[in-house]
Amino acid sequence: MASNRDDMPPDEKSEWTGVLGASCLVGRFVLQCLPQRGRVLAVSRSPSYENRPNLRSQSAHTLSELPSCAVPNWLCLAPIWVLPDYFHEFERLGVRRVVALSSTSRFTKPDSSDVSERETARRLIEGERQLKQWAEGRGIECVILRPTLIYGLGLDHNVSEVARFIRRFGFFPVIGPASGLRQPLHASDLADACVAALTTTEVHSGAYNLSGGEALTYREMVARVFAALGRSARIVRLPAGAVQWALAFASRLPGHRHWSPSIAERMNRDQVFDHAEAARDLGFAPRPFLPGPSDFPPE
């Protein structure tokens, strides 16, 4: 819930950390721990947090109405390509450090057969470029984090989509062995990396790939979702055209709109990223992929 204006403004002598896109999946985990480290201004299009000690909720639409105050650190969980819209306000609020989420999709989807996926990859690449250029030109520290496929709380568009398909149809279609390697990353582990990148004094600027704690085949990833749902794995090998049709059909059903036939094209393609640098600099230590009931949407 948005606070009223008399409650809200931090005074000019107080330093706050801003979280842009605070109501997203990762933001929910970030705001469980970040307010323990200091004052947090949670900014989103539709503020949904009750004010509590060290946490204030602010609409992104009215960020310009905040009086000048000290918000030197920003964690940006909104799509990276929207950040240029906020550069002016960040500067007005005394920004010195920005940590922003991008995605490894910038590497895996530029050649997708899906026009919207290619456009997403283009926007990620351009968003990173604009952020780096702005930050370097003003002496602002900038850390970019690129996660692999994120899951958690049933709010993601990756593992949760697989779970929904299994619940609805009782099976999951794959092409061939579905041997492409994946590294699912829990949103809580990503949130820990975000907080570390925001608060560490050893890292000033750079970009890090963030992957899950293990690499497993697409087929094994799906099998573990079946197991977590308490079901026997029914993974059906179908011709490429049939799988693409099934995913296109599913995308028209409620709760499956993020499916794309292009997913089938990548089932046998490795999408593996090394996170050794993040482990070294940020203490990044993600868990293996062992989802539980709380990671899926309610039935």
N, C-alpha and C positions, 0 to 999 in steps of 0.2 A: 504494500500500500504506500502510495506517495505521502510524504509528510507535508504538513502545512508550512507555509513560508516562514512563520515566526520561529518554528522549531529548527529549521534547516541549516541556514548558512553557517559554515565554519567561520570562526573569527580570523582576522588577518594574521594573527600571530601563531595560528595552529597549522601544522603540516598534516595533510591528508594524502592518502593513496586513492587514486581513482580507478574504478573497474568499469570499463565500457563494455556493454553487452552482458551485464551481471546476471540476467535472468536465464542465460543459456545453461545447458547441462554442466559444462565445466565450471561456470560461475557458481553453481550451487555448492560445489565442493570447495571452491576457493573461499567463499564467504563463511564456511564453517571454521576456517583457521586464520585467515588474514586479519580479521578484527582483533585477534589476540595479540597481534604485533603492533597495532596502532590504529588510528582512525581511518575509516574506509568510506569513501563516497561511491555507492553502488548506482551506476548509471545504466538505464535501459529504456527502450522505447515505451514499455508499459511497466513501470515500477511495481514490483510485487512483494517487496520486503517490508516488514514492520521495522520501524526505527528501534534500535536497541543500543546499549552502550557501545561506542566506537563504530557504529554503523548507521549511515544515513542514506536514504533512498532518494534518487533524483531522476526526473524524466530527461531523456536525451533531447527531447524537443525544447526543453527550457534550460539547457545547460548554459546558454548565453546570458540567462538572467541571474546566475550566481554572481555575487559581488566578487571582486578580485580577492583571491585568497591563495594560500600556498597549497597547491596540489602538484608537487614536483615529480611524483611517480605515477605512471599510468600502466595498467594491465588492460590490453585491448583484446577482448574475446569476440567482439563483433567481426563480421567478415572484413578481412584486411583491406579490401578495396574501398570500404566506406571511410577509412581513417582520414583521407585528405579533407573530408567535410569538417573534421574536428581540429585540424592543425591550428587554426587561429585561436580557438578556445584553449587548447593545450598551452599555447604560448602565453596567452593572457593570464593563465593560472600558474605560470612559472614552471612549466615542465622541464625536467632535467633528464629523465629516463623513461623510455617506453619499452614495454615488452608486448609483443603482438603475436597472435596465432595466425599462421598460414596453414599449409597442408602439404604432405608429400604428393598429393594429387597434382601439384604443379609439375611433377616429374612423370607421373603415370598416365595422365589423361590428355595431353596435348594432341595425341593421335587417335583419340577415341572416335568411333563411328557415330557417337551421339553428339549432336551439335551443342547441346546445352553443357555437356561435360567438357568439350573443347573450350567453350566460352568461360567456364569456371576456371580451367587451368590458365587461360589467358589473363583473367582478372586477378588470379593469385600472383602470377608473375609480375604483372603491372603494379599491383598493390605493394608488393615487396620493393619494387624499384622506386616507386614514389616515396615510400616511407624512408628508405635508406637515403635517398637524395635530400629529402627535407631534413632529416636528422643530422646528416653530415654537414649540411650547409649552415646549421645553427649550433653545432657543437653539442648536440643532444645524444646521450647514450641510447642505443637501439639494439634490442635483442629480439630476433625472430625465431619462433618455435614452429617446427613443421611436424605435426603428429601423423602417424599412420591411422588406420581406421579406428575410431573411438567408439566405445560402448559404455553403457551404464544407466541404471535407473529406468530402463525401458524408454528412454528419451532420445536415443541415437537413431541414425538412419542406416545402420550397418547390421550388427548382431540382432537388434530388435526386429528388423525387417525379416531376417531369417526365421526368428521365432514366430512371428505373426504368420508367415507363409506355412510353416509346419503345423501350427495350430489350426489354420483354416483348411488345409488340404491333406494333412496327414503324411505327406512325403515331401522330399525336396529334389528337384531335378538338377542334374549336372551334365556337363559334356565330358566324355571320356573319363580319365582318372581324376579329374579336378585336382591336379597335382601342384598347381601354383601355390607358392608359399605366401602366407599372410602372418602379420604380427599384430593382433588386436591389442589395443591399448585402453586400459580402464581409465575413465574420466577422472577418477580420484588420483591416479598416478600422474596424469597430465596436470592436474591442479597443483600437485606438489612441485612439479617442475616449473610451473608458472610462478609460484611463490618464491622458489629458489632463485629463478632468473631475475625476479623483481627485487630481491633483498640482498643477494650476494654482492660483496664489494670486490671480489676478485675478477669478475667478468664485467667488462664495460660495454662491448658491442660484439655482435656476431650473429650467426644463424646455426641452429641445431636441429637435426632430424631426431624425432622421438618415436621409438617403436616399442611394441609390447615386449614382455619378458621372454617370449619364445617365438620361434618361427615354426608354423605348422601348415600342412597342406589345406587348401580350401575344403577338401572333403573332410579332413579331420576336424576342422573348425566347425563345420555343419554338424558332424557327429557329436561333438561336445555340446552343441546347443540341444540336440535331441536328448542327450543324457541329462542335461540340466533341467529339461522339461519333464523328466521321468518317463520318456518314451523310447521304444526301440527304434534304432536308426533305420529309416526307410529312405535311402538315397538312391535315386533311380537314374541310371545312365540313359540319356536320350540323344538323338541327333541334334546338332547345333541349331538347326532351324526350329525344332520342336521346343528346345529350351528357351530360345529367344521369343518364340510365340507365347510360351507360358509366362515369361516375365513381363512381356508387353501386356498380356491379359491381366495379370495380377496388378500392374501399375494403375489400372482403371478402377480398382476396387478400393473402398475406404481403408485407410491405414497402410496402403502399399504404393502410394504415388511416387515414392522415390526410386522404385525399381526402374531399371532400364535394360533393354535387351543387350546393351554393351557389356553388362556384367558377365554375361555368358562368355564373351570374347576373352575375358581376363581370368577365367577359372583355371586355366592351365599355364598362366603366366606368373612368374615370381614377381612379388612386390615387396622386396626386403631392403631394409635400411639399417645401417649400423648406428647405434646410439652411444658408442664408446666415448665420444667427446662430451656428450651431455652427462654421462656417468662420471667422467673425470672432473668437469667444471661445475656441475650442478648437483652432484650426488644422486643422479637419476637412477632409480632401482625399481623398474616396473615388475609387476607380478606376472606369472604365467597365465595362460588363458584357461581359467576355471570358473566360468560364470555360474552365478547362483540365481535363485528366484527373484531377488531384488534387482537384478540386472535386466529383467524383461518387463514388458508392459503388462498390466493386469489383464486377466482374461475377461 
